[in-house]
Amino acid sequence: MDLQLDDVSVTIEGRSIVDRLHLRAAAGEIVGLVGPNGSGKSTALRCVYRALKPSGGAVWIGDEDLWRLSLRDGARRIAALTQEGGADFDFTVEEVVALGRTPHKPGNEPLTAAERELCVQAMAQMDVLALAERGILNLSGGERQRVLIARALVQQPDVLVLDEPTNHLDLRHQVQLLGYLRGCGLTVVVVLHDLNLAAAACDRIGVLAGGRLVADGTPDEVLTEELIAGVFGVRTSVVRHPLTGGPQLLFALAEETPLMKGTHR
């Protein structure tokens, strides 16, 4: 299912956070959003999973205006992992994952055998099946993150929206998650801070700066030394990944950055 942000703008208290953002994710495509802190990435995603209504423009899923769908229909189409995702009550892992079926269930109707199997498959895919009977509040940050991704998968959406999904994950689970996204067939829009992970996982990358889209294209087209220097203020060397042939960014630590100035004793 195609997803399109059509000149989406967000203004909060007179300040422009996102400015006429036009971005399309074709069916089955993984589109990454990258950019400095405060560039509008998470705000743009909030417009997609309907936590924040755009001040202007529209979000289209297929040929339908997302904001005209009912909440239930929208939740059937789009699943999200947010930065604020968490749990206030100590449900078990299997209970949290089962909540992903809520948009598909009227009232308190119990899960069918097929839905229970779907939950098992999602937990196995995210490597949390062994934790099924554990309380979610007793898990590590990385374990909890994987449970919430499993919940999103159980939703069986057309579009998966992920805001920094590799947060808290160890290297193995980062690679497994992004590898899964490559083959899952869903339309995925994902915010990533690690540019090398974005290069490896994404079909296309949109670069935001100051709320505006400043570049949109394949990792090869977007992740250039000039763009990284201009947007992030960091010098890099772009080389070919020895296994995939894709772009790989090499960074040198600066001797002194604005964050370090004035900290010497």
Secondary structure, 3 states (H helix, E strand, C coil): CCEEEEEEEEEECCEEEEEEEEEEECCCCEEEEECCCCCCHHHHHHHHCCCCCCCEEEEEECCEEHHHCCHHHHHHHEEEECCCCCCCCCCEHHHHHHHHHHHHCCCCCCCCHHHHHHHHHHHHHCCCHHHCCCEHHHCCHHHHHHHHHHHHHHCCCCEEEEECCCCCCCHHHHHHHHHHHHHCCCEEEEECCCHHHHHHHCCEEEEEECCEEEEEECHHHHCCHHHHHHHHCCCEEEEECCCCCCEEEEECCCCCCCCCCCCCC
